[in-house]
Amino acid sequence: MMAGAAKISWSGFLVGVQPRIRLLRSFDERQHSYQGYVLRVNGTCGEQTGEFLIAVGEGAHEKHRFRARMELRGQSAPVDDPRMETAGFYKTSGLKVVKDDAGEPPAGPPFLGVPP
């Protein structure tokens, strides 16, 4: 994608949340850093319908406490280099929880509550 691409509006139901980690390796040393979370959303993104991956920061997770079955909407930019990101979209803004019908998460797997 081109650098500085316009943000695309998306909306849908949250299917899953996963930590977003960058792992760097140099010879025999490894280093990792936490960059936030990746949301798997089932809905619409621009003109497309289906499941897509949206990267969000740690602050967004602290504010909204993402968990499966939440209905969300926002705007995100397509990633510049898909080889460097697990998500298809990042630099998310205007994030809103439309509906939170998540209810009480089950005690066993699959874990649908707030990730640890």
Biopython code that builds the backbone (N, CA, C, O; Angstrom):
import numpy as np
from Bio.PDB.StructureBuilder import StructureBuilder

atoms = [
    (1, "MET", "N", (0.839, -1.190, 0.000)),
    (1, "MET", "CA", (0.000, 0.000, 0.000)),
    (1, "MET", "C", (0.880, 1.248, 0.000)),
    (1, "MET", "O", (2.060, 1.191, 0.347)),
    (2, "MET", "N", (0.303, 2.347, -0.385)),
    (2, "MET", "CA", (1.053, 3.596, -0.439)),
    (2, "MET", "C", (1.133, 4.235, 0.940)),
    (2, "MET", "O", (0.190, 4.155, 1.727)),
    (3, "ALA", "N", (2.264, 4.868, 1.224)),
    (3, "ALA", "CA", (2.420, 5.575, 2.489)),
    (3, "ALA", "C", (1.422, 6.720, 2.538)),
    (3, "ALA", "O", (1.200, 7.401, 1.536)),
    (4, "GLY", "N", (0.829, 6.929, 3.686)),
    (4, "GLY", "CA", (-0.114, 8.020, 3.863)),
    (4, "GLY", "C", (-1.472, 7.748, 3.231)),
    (4, "GLY", "O", (-2.210, 8.687, 2.932)),
    (5, "ALA", "N", (-1.814, 6.477, 3.024)),
    (5, "ALA", "CA", (-3.102, 6.134, 2.429)),
    (5, "ALA", "C", (-4.234, 6.601, 3.336)),
    (5, "ALA", "O", (-4.086, 6.643, 4.558)),
    (6, "ALA", "N", (-5.362, 6.950, 2.729)),
    (6, "ALA", "CA", (-6.521, 7.432, 3.482)),
    (6, "ALA", "C", (-7.082, 6.319, 4.358)),
    (6, "ALA", "O", (-6.983, 5.137, 4.028)),
    (7, "LYS", "N", (-7.670, 6.720, 5.475)),
    (7, "LYS", "CA", (-8.274, 5.751, 6.379)),
    (7, "LYS", "C", (-9.587, 5.243, 5.799)),
    (7, "LYS", "O", (-10.292, 5.952, 5.079)),
    (8, "ILE", "N", (-9.891, 4.002, 6.134)),
    (8, "ILE", "CA", (-11.086, 3.327, 5.649)),
    (8, "ILE", "C", (-12.005, 3.072, 6.836)),
    (8, "ILE", "O", (-11.548, 2.612, 7.882)),
    (9, "SER", "N", (-13.290, 3.363, 6.689)),
    (9, "SER", "CA", (-14.269, 3.088, 7.745)),
    (9, "SER", "C", (-14.593, 1.601, 7.761)),
    (9, "SER", "O", (-14.692, 0.964, 6.712)),
    (10, "TRP", "N", (-14.758, 1.055, 8.960)),
    (10, "TRP", "CA", (-15.106, -0.346, 9.124)),
    (10, "TRP", "C", (-16.081, -0.480, 10.287)),
    (10, "TRP", "O", (-16.163, 0.404, 11.140)),
    (11, "SER", "N", (-16.815, -1.580, 10.320)),
    (11, "SER", "CA", (-17.719, -1.887, 11.428)),
    (11, "SER", "C", (-17.984, -3.379, 11.430)),
    (11, "SER", "O", (-17.882, -4.043, 10.399)),
    (12, "GLY", "N", (-18.326, -3.903, 12.607)),
    (12, "GLY", "CA", (-18.639, -5.321, 12.697)),
    (12, "GLY", "C", (-18.546, -5.836, 14.111)),
    (12, "GLY", "O", (-18.363, -5.076, 15.062)),
    (13, "PHE", "N", (-18.677, -7.156, 14.231)),
    (13, "PHE", "CA", (-18.636, -7.820, 15.527)),
    (13, "PHE", "C", (-17.244, -8.379, 15.782)),
    (13, "PHE", "O", (-16.617, -8.954, 14.893)),
    (14, "LEU", "N", (-16.777, -8.201, 16.998)),
    (14, "LEU", "CA", (-15.458, -8.667, 17.404)),
    (14, "LEU", "C", (-15.499, -10.179, 17.595)),
    (14, "LEU", "O", (-16.294, -10.694, 18.381)),
    (15, "VAL", "N", (-14.634, -10.885, 16.867)),
    (15, "VAL", "CA", (-14.553, -12.333, 16.940)),
    (15, "VAL", "C", (-13.460, -12.756, 17.916)),
    (15, "VAL", "O", (-13.623, -13.740, 18.637)),
    (16, "GLY", "N", (-12.346, -12.022, 17.948)),
    (16, "GLY", "CA", (-11.238, -12.379, 18.816)),
    (16, "GLY", "C", (-10.267, -11.229, 19.009)),
    (16, "GLY", "O", (-10.234, -10.281, 18.225)),
    (17, "VAL", "N", (-9.468, -11.335, 20.081)),
    (17, "VAL", "CA", (-8.465, -10.326, 20.434)),
    (17, "VAL", "C", (-7.149, -11.055, 20.687)),
    (17, "VAL", "O", (-7.124, -12.075, 21.376)),
    (18, "GLN", "N", (-6.060, -10.535, 20.132)),
    (18, "GLN", "CA", (-4.758, -11.164, 20.316)),
    (18, "GLN", "C", (-3.703, -10.090, 20.538)),
    (18, "GLN", "O", (-3.750, -9.044, 19.891)),
    (19, "PRO", "N", (-2.743, -10.326, 21.447)),
    (19, "PRO", "CA", (-1.661, -9.353, 21.630)),
    (19, "PRO", "C", (-0.873, -9.165, 20.334)),
    (19, "PRO", "O", (-0.696, -10.104, 19.558)),
    (20, "ARG", "N", (-0.409, -7.952, 20.116)),
    (20, "ARG", "CA", (0.390, -7.599, 18.930)),
    (20, "ARG", "C", (1.828, -7.410, 19.397)),
    (20, "ARG", "O", (2.135, -6.469, 20.129)),
    (21, "ILE", "N", (2.704, -8.313, 18.968)),
    (21, "ILE", "CA", (4.089, -8.332, 19.440)),
    (21, "ILE", "C", (5.026, -8.249, 18.243)),
    (21, "ILE", "O", (4.783, -8.878, 17.213)),
    (22, "ARG", "N", (6.091, -7.477, 18.379)),
    (22, "ARG", "CA", (7.135, -7.443, 17.350)),
    (22, "ARG", "C", (8.359, -8.153, 17.922)),
    (22, "ARG", "O", (8.849, -7.797, 18.994)),
    (23, "LEU", "N", (8.844, -9.153, 17.200)),
    (23, "LEU", "CA", (10.012, -9.930, 17.611)),
    (23, "LEU", "C", (11.170, -9.594, 16.689)),
    (23, "LEU", "O", (11.058, -9.705, 15.468)),
    (24, "LEU", "N", (12.291, -9.178, 17.285)),
    (24, "LEU", "CA", (13.500, -8.860, 16.524)),
    (24, "LEU", "C", (14.587, -9.865, 16.887)),
    (24, "LEU", "O", (14.776, -10.191, 18.059)),
    (25, "ARG", "N", (15.297, -10.351, 15.876)),
    (25, "ARG", "CA", (16.385, -11.296, 16.112)),
    (25, "ARG", "C", (17.657, -10.767, 15.469)),
    (25, "ARG", "O", (17.643, -10.284, 14.337)),
    (26, "SER", "N", (18.751, -10.864, 16.206)),
    (26, "SER", "CA", (20.048, -10.484, 15.684)),
    (26, "SER", "C", (21.060, -11.511, 16.179)),
    (26, "SER", "O", (21.415, -11.525, 17.357)),
    (27, "PHE", "N", (21.509, -12.350, 15.294)),
    (27, "PHE", "CA", (22.437, -13.428, 15.617)),
    (27, "PHE", "C", (21.870, -14.280, 16.736)),
    (27, "PHE", "O", (20.887, -14.987, 16.514)),
    (28, "ASP", "N", (22.451, -14.245, 17.935)),
    (28, "ASP", "CA", (21.964, -15.095, 19.021)),
    (28, "ASP", "C", (21.117, -14.329, 20.038)),
    (28, "ASP", "O", (20.804, -14.871, 21.099)),
    (29, "GLU", "N", (20.743, -13.102, 19.746)),
    (29, "GLU", "CA", (19.934, -12.306, 20.674)),
    (29, "GLU", "C", (18.534, -12.097, 20.115)),
    (29, "GLU", "O", (18.342, -11.899, 18.915)),
    (30, "ARG", "N", (17.567, -12.147, 21.017)),
    (30, "ARG", "CA", (16.180, -11.896, 20.640)),
    (30, "ARG", "C", (15.628, -10.781, 21.510)),
    (30, "ARG", "O", (15.985, -10.648, 22.681)),
    (31, "GLN", "N", (14.760, -9.992, 20.921)),
    (31, "GLN", "CA", (14.128, -8.894, 21.652)),
    (31, "GLN", "C", (12.691, -8.779, 21.156)),
    (31, "GLN", "O", (12.434, -8.897, 19.958)),
    (32, "HIS", "N", (11.756, -8.551, 22.075)),
    (32, "HIS", "CA", (10.373, -8.363, 21.653)),
    (32, "HIS", "C", (9.791, -7.128, 22.328)),
    (32, "HIS", "O", (10.251, -6.699, 23.386)),
    (33, "SER", "N", (8.769, -6.571, 21.690)),
    (33, "SER", "CA", (8.074, -5.414, 22.258)),
    (33, "SER", "C", (6.585, -5.574, 22.007)),
    (33, "SER", "O", (6.166, -6.070, 20.961)),
    (34, "TYR", "N", (5.792, -5.150, 22.980)),
    (34, "TYR", "CA", (4.339, -5.199, 22.860)),
    (34, "TYR", "C", (3.864, -3.920, 22.193)),
    (34, "TYR", "O", (4.241, -2.821, 22.601)),
    (35, "GLN", "N", (3.032, -4.066, 21.163)),
    (35, "GLN", "CA", (2.571, -2.916, 20.401)),
    (35, "GLN", "C", (1.073, -2.689, 20.517)),
    (35, "GLN", "O", (0.539, -1.796, 19.859)),
    (36, "GLY", "N", (0.395, -3.456, 21.317)),
    (36, "GLY", "CA", (-1.049, -3.312, 21.454)),
    (36, "GLY", "C", (-1.736, -4.630, 21.179)),
    (36, "GLY", "O", (-1.280, -5.684, 21.623)),
    (37, "TYR", "N", (-2.847, -4.571, 20.437)),
    (37, "TYR", "CA", (-3.658, -5.756, 20.186)),
    (37, "TYR", "C", (-4.127, -5.786, 18.739)),
    (37, "TYR", "O", (-4.203, -4.753, 18.074)),
    (38, "VAL", "N", (-4.439, -6.985, 18.263)),
    (38, "VAL", "CA", (-5.045, -7.173, 16.947)),
    (38, "VAL", "C", (-6.466, -7.670, 17.170)),
    (38, "VAL", "O", (-6.684, -8.658, 17.871)),
    (39, "LEU", "N", (-7.433, -6.979, 16.569)),
    (39, "LEU", "CA", (-8.840, -7.350, 16.671)),
    (39, "LEU", "C", (-9.256, -8.079, 15.396)),
    (39, "LEU", "O", (-9.032, -7.582, 14.292)),
    (40, "ARG", "N", (-9.858, -9.249, 15.547)),
    (40, "ARG", "CA", (-10.447, -9.957, 14.399)),
    (40, "ARG", "C", (-11.918, -9.565, 14.366)),
    (40, "ARG", "O", (-12.687, -9.910, 15.263)),
    (41, "VAL", "N", (-12.296, -8.838, 13.317)),
    (41, "VAL", "CA", (-13.647, -8.285, 13.201)),
    (41, "VAL", "C", (-14.354, -8.927, 12.012)),
    (41, "VAL", "O", (-13.781, -9.046, 10.929)),
    (42, "ASN", "N", (-15.605, -9.338, 12.224)),
    (42, "ASN", "CA", (-16.438, -9.872, 11.154)),
    (42, "ASN", "C", (-17.467, -8.808, 10.807)),
    (42, "ASN", "O", (-18.356, -8.523, 11.608)),
    (43, "GLY", "N", (-17.358, -8.217, 9.623)),
    (43, "GLY", "CA", (-18.265, -7.140, 9.248)),
    (43, "GLY", "C", (-17.897, -6.564, 7.901)),
    (43, "GLY", "O", (-17.595, -7.298, 6.960)),
    (44, "THR", "N", (-17.924, -5.229, 7.812)),
    (44, "THR", "CA", (-17.586, -4.557, 6.557)),
    (44, "THR", "C", (-16.393, -3.632, 6.772)),
    (44, "THR", "O", (-16.252, -2.994, 7.815)),
    (45, "CYS", "N", (-15.548, -3.583, 5.758)),
    (45, "CYS", "CA", (-14.385, -2.703, 5.768)),
    (45, "CYS", "C", (-14.327, -2.051, 4.401)),
    (45, "CYS", "O", (-13.951, -2.680, 3.412)),
    (46, "GLY", "N", (-14.704, -0.778, 4.356)),
    (46, "GLY", "CA", (-14.824, -0.113, 3.065)),
    (46, "GLY", "C", (-15.954, -0.759, 2.288)),
    (46, "GLY", "O", (-17.097, -0.772, 2.744)),
    (47, "GLU", "N", (-15.643, -1.293, 1.120)),
    (47, "GLU", "CA", (-16.646, -1.950, 0.268)),
    (47, "GLU", "C", (-16.661, -3.467, 0.443)),
    (47, "GLU", "O", (-17.491, -4.145, -0.163)),
    (48, "GLN", "N", (-15.756, -4.011, 1.265)),
    (48, "GLN", "CA", (-15.643, -5.460, 1.411)),
    (48, "GLN", "C", (-16.348, -5.954, 2.663)),
    (48, "GLN", "O", (-16.425, -5.250, 3.669)),
    (49, "THR", "N", (-16.864, -7.184, 2.583)),
    (49, "THR", "CA", (-17.522, -7.835, 3.708)),
    (49, "THR", "C", (-16.754, -9.108, 4.037)),
    (49, "THR", "O", (-16.290, -9.809, 3.138)),
    (50, "GLY", "N", (-16.620, -9.409, 5.343)),
    (50, "GLY", "CA", (-15.931, -10.617, 5.774)),
    (50, "GLY", "C", (-15.174, -10.370, 7.063)),
    (50, "GLY", "O", (-15.488, -9.440, 7.806)),
    (51, "GLU", "N", (-14.168, -11.207, 7.331)),
    (51, "GLU", "CA", (-13.330, -11.033, 8.514)),
    (51, "GLU", "C", (-12.066, -10.279, 8.128)),
    (51, "GLU", "O", (-11.481, -10.523, 7.073)),
    (52, "PHE", "N", (-11.655, -9.368, 8.989)),
    (52, "PHE", "CA", (-10.440, -8.605, 8.760)),
    (52, "PHE", "C", (-9.773, -8.325, 10.087)),
    (52, "PHE", "O", (-10.413, -8.389, 11.137)),
    (53, "LEU", "N", (-8.466, -8.010, 10.045)),
    (53, "LEU", "CA", (-7.657, -7.790, 11.245)),
    (53, "LEU", "C", (-7.318, -6.313, 11.376)),
    (53, "LEU", "O", (-6.806, -5.691, 10.445)),
    (54, "ILE", "N", (-7.616, -5.758, 12.566)),
    (54, "ILE", "CA", (-7.404, -4.345, 12.858)),
    (54, "ILE", "C", (-6.443, -4.230, 14.040)),
    (54, "ILE", "O", (-6.693, -4.819, 15.091)),
    (55, "ALA", "N", (-5.356, -3.485, 13.885)),
    (55, "ALA", "CA", (-4.410, -3.253, 14.981)),
    (55, "ALA", "C", (-4.847, -2.024, 15.779)),
    (55, "ALA", "O", (-5.186, -0.987, 15.209)),
    (56, "VAL", "N", (-4.833, -2.159, 17.114)),
    (56, "VAL", "CA", (-5.152, -1.043, 18.011)),
    (56, "VAL", "C", (-4.073, -0.959, 19.088)),
    (56, "VAL", "O", (-3.368, -1.935, 19.343)),
    (57, "GLY", "N", (-3.949, 0.196, 19.711)),
    (57, "GLY", "CA", (-2.959, 0.394, 20.761)),
    (57, "GLY", "C", (-3.429, -0.117, 22.112)),
    (57, "GLY", "O", (-4.598, -0.452, 22.298)),
    (58, "GLU", "N", (-2.488, -0.169, 23.054)),
    (58, "GLU", "CA", (-2.812, -0.630, 24.402)),
    (58, "GLU", "C", (-3.828, 0.280, 25.080)),
    (58, "GLU", "O", (-4.669, -0.194, 25.843)),
    (59, "GLY", "N", (-3.757, 1.588, 24.808)),
    (59, "GLY", "CA", (-4.689, 2.537, 25.408)),
    (59, "GLY", "C", (-6.130, 2.263, 25.014)),
    (59, "GLY", "O", (-7.036, 2.402, 25.836)),
    (60, "ALA", "N", (-6.349, 1.876, 23.766)),
    (60, "ALA", "CA", (-7.707, 1.553, 23.303)),
    (60, "ALA", "C", (-8.241, 0.337, 24.046)),
    (60, "ALA", "O", (-9.416, 0.296, 24.411)),
    (61, "HIS", "N", (-7.379, -0.656, 24.272)),
    (61, "HIS", "CA", (-7.820, -1.849, 25.006)),
    (61, "HIS", "C", (-8.126, -1.509, 26.463)),
    (61, "HIS", "O", (-9.106, -2.004, 27.020)),
    (62, "GLU", "N", (-7.304, -0.677, 27.078)),
    (62, "GLU", "CA", (-7.559, -0.277, 28.464)),
    (62, "GLU", "C", (-8.880, 0.463, 28.586)),
    (62, "GLU", "O", (-9.599, 0.290, 29.570)),
    (63, "LYS", "N", (-9.206, 1.284, 27.602)),
    (63, "LYS", "CA", (-10.441, 2.067, 27.637)),
    (63, "LYS", "C", (-11.681, 1.210, 27.381)),
    (63, "LYS", "O", (-12.677, 1.342, 28.092)),
    (64, "HIS", "N", (-11.632, 0.332, 26.373)),
    (64, "HIS", "CA", (-12.828, -0.399, 25.940)),
    (64, "HIS", "C", (-12.909, -1.833, 26.450)),
    (64, "HIS", "O", (-13.986, -2.427, 26.411)),
    (65, "ARG", "N", (-11.802, -2.414, 26.930)),
    (65, "ARG", "CA", (-11.782, -3.795, 27.442)),
    (65, "ARG", "C", (-12.398, -4.753, 26.423)),
    (65, "ARG", "O", (-13.414, -5.393, 26.697)),
    (66, "PHE", "N", (-11.780, -4.845, 25.253)),
    (66, "PHE", "CA", (-12.300, -5.629, 24.143)),
    (66, "PHE", "C", (-12.511, -7.088, 24.514)),
    (66, "PHE", "O", (-11.699, -7.687, 25.219)),
    (67, "ARG", "N", (-13.611, -7.651, 24.032)),
    (67, "ARG", "CA", (-13.891, -9.072, 24.175)),
    (67, "ARG", "C", (-14.851, -9.491, 23.058)),
    (67, "ARG", "O", (-15.539, -8.662, 22.462)),
    (68, "ALA", "N", (-14.878, -10.782, 22.796)),
    (68, "ALA", "CA", (-15.683, -11.322, 21.701)),
    (68, "ALA", "C", (-17.144, -10.918, 21.848)),
    (68, "ALA", "O", (-17.656, -10.773, 22.958)),
    (69, "ARG", "N", (-17.799, -10.741, 20.716)),
    (69, "ARG", "CA", (-19.220, -10.410, 20.565)),
    (69, "ARG", "C", (-19.533, -8.932, 20.741)),
    (69, "ARG", "O", (-20.704, -8.558, 20.685)),
    (70, "MET", "N", (-18.540, -8.076, 20.951)),
    (70, "MET", "CA", (-18.798, -6.632, 20.981)),
    (70, "MET", "C", (-18.988, -6.149, 19.546)),
    (70, "MET", "O", (-18.353, -6.665, 18.627)),
    (71, "GLU", "N", (-19.861, -5.161, 19.353)),
    (71, "GLU", "CA", (-20.025, -4.547, 18.037)),
    (71, "GLU", "C", (-19.235, -3.244, 18.037)),
    (71, "GLU", "O", (-19.434, -2.393, 18.904)),
    (72, "LEU", "N", (-18.335, -3.088, 17.063)),
    (72, "LEU", "CA", (-17.420, -1.949, 17.012)),
    (72, "LEU", "C", (-17.498, -1.242, 15.666)),
    (72, "LEU", "O", (-18.000, -1.788, 14.684)),
    (73, "ARG", "N", (-16.984, -0.003, 15.646)),
    (73, "ARG", "CA", (-16.772, 0.709, 14.384)),
    (73, "ARG", "C", (-15.603, 1.666, 14.568)),
    (73, "ARG", "O", (-15.291, 2.076, 15.686)),
    (74, "GLY", "N", (-14.965, 2.014, 13.465)),
    (74, "GLY", "CA", (-13.837, 2.935, 13.513)),
    (74, "GLY", "C", (-13.282, 3.173, 12.124)),
    (74, "GLY", "O", (-13.874, 2.774, 11.121)),
    (75, "GLN", "N", (-12.127, 3.834, 12.084)),
    (75, "GLN", "CA", (-11.419, 4.075, 10.832)),
    (75, "GLN", "C", (-9.969, 3.648, 11.023)),
    (75, "GLN", "O", (-9.363, 3.898, 12.065)),
    (76, "SER", "N", (-9.428, 3.000, 9.998)),
    (76, "SER", "CA", (-8.039, 2.544, 10.047)),
    (76, "SER", "C", (-7.404, 2.686, 8.671)),
    (76, "SER", "O", (-8.086, 2.687, 7.646)),
    (77, "ALA", "N", (-6.086, 2.804, 8.678)),
    (77, "ALA", "CA", (-5.325, 2.891, 7.429)),
    (77, "ALA", "C", (-4.813, 1.506, 7.047)),
    (77, "ALA", "O", (-4.462, 0.719, 7.927)),
    (78, "PRO", "N", (-4.764, 1.195, 5.756)),
    (78, "PRO", "CA", (-4.135, -0.062, 5.330)),
    (78, "PRO", "C", (-2.652, -0.035, 5.704)),
    (78, "PRO", "O", (-2.012, 1.015, 5.642)),
    (79, "VAL", "N", (-2.110, -1.191, 6.092)),
    (79, "VAL", "CA", (-0.698, -1.242, 6.471)),
    (79, "VAL", "C", (0.178, -0.938, 5.259)),
    (79, "VAL", "O", (-0.160, -1.296, 4.131)),
    (80, "ASP", "N", (1.305, -0.276, 5.503)),
    (80, "ASP", "CA", (2.240, 0.068, 4.428)),
    (80, "ASP", "C", (2.992, -1.153, 3.915)),
    (80, "ASP", "O", (3.200, -1.301, 2.711)),
    (81, "ASP", "N", (3.404, -2.039, 4.845)),
    (81, "ASP", "CA", (4.192, -3.213, 4.472)),
    (81, "ASP", "C", (3.585, -4.455, 5.125)),
    (81, "ASP", "O", (3.856, -4.717, 6.297)),
    (82, "PRO", "N", (2.773, -5.223, 4.403)),
    (82, "PRO", "CA", (2.117, -6.398, 4.983)),
    (82, "PRO", "C", (3.090, -7.444, 5.523)),
    (82, "PRO", "O", (2.694, -8.278, 6.339)),
    (83, "ARG", "N", (4.345, -7.423, 5.092)),
    (83, "ARG", "CA", (5.331, -8.376, 5.618)),
    (83, "ARG", "C", (5.700, -8.070, 7.063)),
    (83, "ARG", "O", (6.187, -8.949, 7.774)),
    (84, "MET", "N", (5.474, -6.832, 7.511)),
    (84, "MET", "CA", (5.867, -6.414, 8.858)),
    (84, "MET", "C", (4.713, -6.442, 9.857)),
    (84, "MET", "O", (4.938, -6.254, 11.052)),
    (85, "GLU", "N", (3.494, -6.671, 9.400)),
    (85, "GLU", "CA", (2.320, -6.613, 10.270)),
    (85, "GLU", "C", (1.464, -7.859, 10.105)),
    (85, "GLU", "O", (1.336, -8.394, 9.004)),
    (86, "THR", "N", (0.880, -8.319, 11.210)),
    (86, "THR", "CA", (-0.090, -9.406, 11.127)),
    (86, "THR", "C", (-1.463, -8.867, 10.749)),
    (86, "THR", "O", (-2.264, -9.580, 10.146)),
    (87, "ALA", "N", (-1.738, -7.621, 11.095)),
    (87, "ALA", "CA", (-3.027, -7.002, 10.789)),
    (87, "ALA", "C", (-3.014, -6.424, 9.377)),
    (87, "ALA", "O", (-1.956, -6.119, 8.828)),
    (88, "GLY", "N", (-4.190, -6.280, 8.806)),
    (88, "GLY", "CA", (-4.316, -5.656, 7.499)),
    (88, "GLY", "C", (-4.474, -4.149, 7.591)),
    (88, "GLY", "O", (-4.219, -3.429, 6.625)),
    (89, "PHE", "N", (-4.905, -3.664, 8.784)),
    (89, "PHE", "CA", (-5.163, -2.240, 8.990)),
    (89, "PHE", "C", (-4.598, -1.817, 10.339)),
    (89, "PHE", "O", (-4.592, -2.601, 11.288)),
    (90, "TYR", "N", (-4.117, -0.560, 10.423)),
    (90, "TYR", "CA", (-3.584, -0.037, 11.678)),
    (90, "TYR", "C", (-3.837, 1.451, 11.743)),
    (90, "TYR", "O", (-4.605, 1.985, 10.942)),
    (91, "LYS", "N", (-3.196, 2.140, 12.698)),
    (91, "LYS", "CA", (-3.411, 3.575, 12.912)),
    (91, "LYS", "C", (-4.904, 3.861, 13.066)),
    (91, "LYS", "O", (-5.458, 4.745, 12.413)),
    (92, "THR", "N", (-5.534, 3.094, 13.942)),
    (92, "THR", "CA", (-6.980, 3.156, 14.145)),
    (92, "THR", "C", (-7.372, 4.398, 14.928)),
    (92, "THR", "O", (-6.716, 4.765, 15.903)),
    (93, "SER", "N", (-8.448, 5.038, 14.492)),
    (93, "SER", "CA", (-8.994, 6.201, 15.202)),
    (93, "SER", "C", (-10.517, 6.145, 15.141)),
    (93, "SER", "O", (-11.092, 5.357, 14.390)),
    (94, "GLY", "N", (-11.159, 6.990, 15.940)),
    (94, "GLY", "CA", (-12.616, 7.046, 15.952)),
    (94, "GLY", "C", (-13.257, 5.749, 16.396)),
    (94, "GLY", "O", (-14.365, 5.425, 15.967)),
    (95, "LEU", "N", (-12.576, 5.000, 17.251)),
    (95, "LEU", "CA", (-13.063, 3.697, 17.691)),
    (95, "LEU", "C", (-14.248, 3.861, 18.635)),
    (95, "LEU", "O", (-14.155, 4.572, 19.636)),
    (96, "LYS", "N", (-15.356, 3.206, 18.319)),
    (96, "LYS", "CA", (-16.574, 3.281, 19.136)),
    (96, "LYS", "C", (-17.110, 1.879, 19.384)),
    (96, "LYS", "O", (-17.099, 1.028, 18.495)),
    (97, "VAL", "N", (-17.579, 1.651, 20.607)),
    (97, "VAL", "CA", (-18.300, 0.422, 20.919)),
    (97, "VAL", "C", (-19.770, 0.714, 20.644)),
    (97, "VAL", "O", (-20.395, 1.489, 21.368)),
    (98, "VAL", "N", (-20.322, 0.103, 19.608)),
    (98, "VAL", "CA", (-21.716, 0.319, 19.228)),
    (98, "VAL", "C", (-22.631, -0.427, 20.179)),
    (98, "VAL", "O", (-23.643, 0.109, 20.630)),
    (99, "LYS", "N", (-22.270, -1.679, 20.484)),
    (99, "LYS", "CA", (-23.090, -2.510, 21.358)),
    (99, "LYS", "C", (-22.178, -3.489, 22.079)),
    (99, "LYS", "O", (-21.269, -4.060, 21.478)),
    (100, "ASP", "N", (-22.425, -3.679, 23.366)),
    (100, "ASP", "CA", (-21.637, -4.622, 24.156)),
    (100, "ASP", "C", (-22.569, -5.680, 24.720)),
    (100, "ASP", "O", (-23.028, -5.577, 25.858)),
    (101, "ASP", "N", (-22.844, -6.699, 23.913)),
    (101, "ASP", "CA", (-23.699, -7.805, 24.338)),
    (101, "ASP", "C", (-22.874, -9.005, 24.761)),
    (101, "ASP", "O", (-23.366, -10.133, 24.768)),
    (102, "ALA", "N", (-21.633, -8.768, 25.111)),
    (102, "ALA", "CA", (-20.735, -9.873, 25.416)),
    (102, "ALA", "C", (-21.214, -10.675, 26.618)),
    (102, "ALA", "O", (-21.012, -11.888, 26.667)),
    (103, "GLY", "N", (-21.842, -10.022, 27.585)),
    (103, "GLY", "CA", (-22.331, -10.736, 28.757)),
    (103, "GLY", "C", (-21.208, -11.340, 29.571)),
    (103, "GLY", "O", (-20.063, -10.893, 29.493)),
    (104, "GLU", "N", (-21.532, -12.350, 30.348)),
    (104, "GLU", "CA", (-20.557, -13.021, 31.206)),
    (104, "GLU", "C", (-19.815, -14.078, 30.394)),
    (104, "GLU", "O", (-20.451, -14.950, 29.802)),
    (105, "PRO", "N", (-18.475, -14.020, 30.351)),
    (105, "PRO", "CA", (-17.722, -15.004, 29.569)),
    (105, "PRO", "C", (-17.768, -16.386, 30.215)),
    (105, "PRO", "O", (-17.873, -16.492, 31.436)),
    (106, "PRO", "N", (-17.689, -17.455, 29.402)),
    (106, "PRO", "CA", (-17.663, -18.803, 29.962)),
    (106, "PRO", "C", (-16.374, -19.043, 30.737)),
    (106, "PRO", "O", (-15.364, -18.382, 30.495)),
    (107, "ALA", "N", (-16.413, -19.995, 31.675)),
    (107, "ALA", "CA", (-15.259, -20.273, 32.531)),
    (107, "ALA", "C", (-14.166, -21.054, 31.807)),
    (107, "ALA", "O", (-12.998, -20.969, 32.187)),
    (108, "GLY", "N", (-14.523, -21.813, 30.771)),
    (108, "GLY", "CA", (-13.537, -22.649, 30.090)),
    (108, "GLY", "C", (-13.296, -22.233, 28.659)),
    (108, "GLY", "O", (-13.889, -21.271, 28.171)),
    (109, "PRO", "N", (-12.414, -22.969, 27.983)),
    (109, "PRO", "CA", (-12.097, -22.631, 26.602)),
    (109, "PRO", "C", (-13.313, -22.828, 25.697)),
    (109, "PRO", "O", (-14.145, -23.682, 26.000)),
    (110, "PRO", "N", (-13.454, -22.083, 24.609)),
    (110, "PRO", "CA", (-12.573, -20.974, 24.273)),
    (110, "PRO", "C", (-12.834, -19.789, 25.176)),
    (110, "PRO", "O", (-13.980, -19.511, 25.529)),
    (111, "PHE", "N", (-11.779, -19.091, 25.551)),
    (111, "PHE", "CA", (-11.908, -17.955, 26.451)),
    (111, "PHE", "C", (-12.379, -16.749, 25.661)),
    (111, "PHE", "O", (-11.688, -16.294, 24.750)),
    (112, "LEU", "N", (-13.545, -16.228, 26.001)),
    (112, "LEU", "CA", (-14.149, -15.128, 25.263)),
    (112, "LEU", "C", (-14.089, -13.813, 26.018)),
    (112, "LEU", "O", (-14.550, -12.794, 25.505)),
    (113, "GLY", "N", (-13.533, -13.805, 27.224)),
    (113, "GLY", "CA", (-13.466, -12.585, 28.029)),
    (113, "GLY", "C", (-12.287, -11.714, 27.654)),
    (113, "GLY", "O", (-11.641, -11.928, 26.628)),
    (114, "VAL", "N", (-12.011, -10.726, 28.495)),
    (114, "VAL", "CA", (-10.892, -9.813, 28.293)),
    (114, "VAL", "C", (-9.593, -10.603, 28.380)),
    (114, "VAL", "O", (-9.402, -11.346, 29.343)),
    (115, "PRO", "N", (-8.686, -10.467, 27.399)),
    (115, "PRO", "CA", (-7.437, -11.214, 27.465)),
    (115, "PRO", "C", (-6.582, -10.761, 28.642)),
    (115, "PRO", "O", (-6.620, -9.595, 29.033)),
    (116, "PRO", "N", (-5.809, -11.694, 29.208)),
    (116, "PRO", "CA", (-4.969, -11.340, 30.368)),
    (116, "PRO", "C", (-3.844, -10.398, 30.006)),
    (116, "PRO", "O", (-3.058, -10.014, 30.872)),
]
sb = StructureBuilder()
sb.init_structure("model")
sb.init_model(0)
sb.init_chain("A")
sb.init_seg("    ")
for serial, (resi, resn, name, xyz) in enumerate(atoms, 1):
    if name == "N":
        sb.init_residue(resn, " ", resi, " ")
    sb.init_atom(name, np.array(xyz, "f"), 0.0, 1.0, " ", f" {name:<3s}", serial, name[0])
structure = sb.get_structure()
